[in-house]
Amino acid sequence: MAHTIKEKSKITARINRIKGQLEAVSKAIEAEQDCYQVMQLIASSRGALNGLMAEVIESHIREHIVHSESKKEASESAEDLIDVMKSFLK
């Protein structure tokens, strides 16, 4: 998990922006805004989450697979990533 600690402030900033986007979705629904506007806000939020996931995946691959201590560790990390991606893509 060292790679997420190294990038903690960057990741935290992204999460805070995502929180803001989700709050905008909530406010739009409360204000009964047009469906199109609500869907645009949801699409933006999803894009931001996907971007966050991509960043964490890239760090995971670089730290735990490419630069792993052993082939066994790399294989285990790859299997973990596969499991997470299966659940993420459902």
N, C-alpha and C positions, 0 to 999 in steps of 0.2 A: 504494500500500500504506500510505499515511499513516494511513488510518482505522484499520487494525489496530494501528498503533503507538500512536495516541492511546488506544486501549482495551486496550492490552497487558496491564495488570494484571488487568482485568476478564475478559478472554479467558483468560488464564493460570489464573485461579482456576477458571473453568468447566472448563477442560481437566483440572485437578487433581482436581476432583470426578468427572469422567468416568472418569479413571484409577482412582479409588477404587471407582466402581461396577463397572468391569470386573474389578478385583481381587476384588470380592465375588462376581462370577459365577464366576471361577476357583476361589475357595475353596469355593463351594457345590457345584461339580462334584466337586472333590477330596473333599469331605466326603460325597458321594453324597446330597445333600439331595433332597427331593421335587422331581419335575419341575415342578410348579406353581410352587414357590418359585424355581427356576432360571429359568423362563420369565418370572416377574415381574421378576426382576433384569435379565434381558436386555431386556425391554420398557422398563424404567426407563432403562437405558443408551442404548437407541435414542432415547428421548424426549429425553434430555440432548444427544445428538449432533445431533438435529434442531433443538433449541433453539439450539445453538451455530451451526449452519449458518444458521438464520434470522437470527440477530444479525449475522453476517458479511455475509449477503446484503443486509440492510437498510442496513448501513453502505456497502456497495459501491454500491448504487443511489443513496443520498444523495450520496456523494462523487464517483462517476464518471459518473453519468448525470444526476441532477437538477442538480448544481452543476458540470457539466463546463465546460471552457474553450471547447469548440466542439461543434457538432452531430456532426462526424465522430468526435470522441473519445467522445461519448455513444453513438453507434451502435456503435463498436468495443467499448466496455465492455458494452453490452447483448448483443452477439453472444458475448462471452466468458462472460457470465452464462448465456446460453442453453446453451452447450456444457457448462458445468459442471453445470447443472441436469439436463441429459439424462443425464450419467454418474451423478449423485447419485441419480436416480430409477430407475435400472435395478435 
